[in-house]
Amino acid sequence: MSKRGASPPPEGTLIKRARSGSPAPNTQIAISSSNNERDQGLIRTIKRTSSLEAPIISLSGSHSAEILSCRFDPTGQNIAACSADRSVSLWRTYSPNTNYGLISNLHKAPILDLQWSLSSQVLYTVAADHTLNVTDLTTGQRVRKLHAHRGIINSLDRTLAGGAGVELVVTGADDGTIRVWEGGDEGPKHPVSVYELGCPVTAVCWSADGSSIYAGALDNEIHVIDFRKNEEVYSLMGHTDTPTSLSLSPNGNYLLSPSFSSQTIIHDVRPFSPSPSRVHRVLMGAPAGFENTLLRGAWSKDDDGRRVGVGGADRTVCIWEVESGKVLYKLPGHKGTVTAVDFHPKEPIILTGSKDGTMLLGEIEPSIGV
């Protein structure tokens, strides 16, 4: 008894039928090498999680050199990026993603970090020319220029929690000092306070209540300085190399710090920590590379800080779940080291800036509520 031969292959393309009640065509992608619409086969549905025009959007063309920092504004409607070409670009988050502003030659050297003001329409920038600039975003004009330090300024942060409704800006620089300035478009030329750390400062960050300053330095420690007493209270250990940036969790309890050792540590900065070392999590997966770039990490804000993201020299962004320490995403797309990461304040959107001079906006899955 002979076996039946294999049935001949059917003509045409394999079609995967969409289920009834299928979503609108704009969330479907047809995958086929054929240009003929009738032959296009697999229809894959993409579940959209944000209001972006597309799941991934590239923002390019405004910078001729590496992007060193990029951040969403407090509303999430705008994006600012600063670059080694000494300019700041301003973008719209949502469609159309226009580059509505390019403020060039703001400094005389690469702009290393920027922050949106929390209280007024100004942008703070620090650069390798030792200055802190305040730019009015309604006019695009520089309204204040402060000769803030005697060395390259690596980082800045701002807070409104210091009391009296005055925005305070802290800067850390290679001259080994941490200085606090009065923010806004007008204010004194002299700092409110100066703290001598004694070795170059790579990163600064305010505590949630504005009473302490966290400062990462070349001695591999994160120093906690009481702003009112102007003295060091304690220091956070654990790093084997220099911390590259500091970012406080949305609830103010944890501090994220990537470092040159490719180790990212989350410290517990609550007043009473259950762990004597105050190390909450040690995260691996974002290589720092040999270029000693100040990589800037961030916390997700739409889910109250359940995830953190840090870029790496492998041209990807690593996103971890804080509670488990697991890598959730390793996002490719850039052609150079990913220097800066920021999360949207209200939606599961991640923004990354890179040494290739471009930014990528991408939506991720929203966190599952516990």
ABEGO torsion letter per residue (X at the ends): XBBBBBBBBBBEBBBBBBBBGBBBAAABBBBBABABAAABBBBBBBBBABABABABBBBBGABABBBABBBBBAAGABBBBBBAAGBBBBBBABOBBBBABBBBGABABBBABBBBBAABBBBBBBBAAGBBBBBBAAAGBBABBBBABABBBABBBBBAAAEGGBBBBBBBBAAGBBBBBBBEABEBABBABBBBAGBBBABBBBBAAGABBBBBBAAGBBBBBBAAAGBBABBBBGBABBBABBBBBAAGABBBBBBAAGBBBBBBABABBABAAGBABBBBGBBAEAAGBBBBBBBBAAAGGABBBBBBAAGBBBBBBAAAGBBABBBBGBABBBABBBBBAABBBBBBBBAAGBBBBBBBBBBBBX
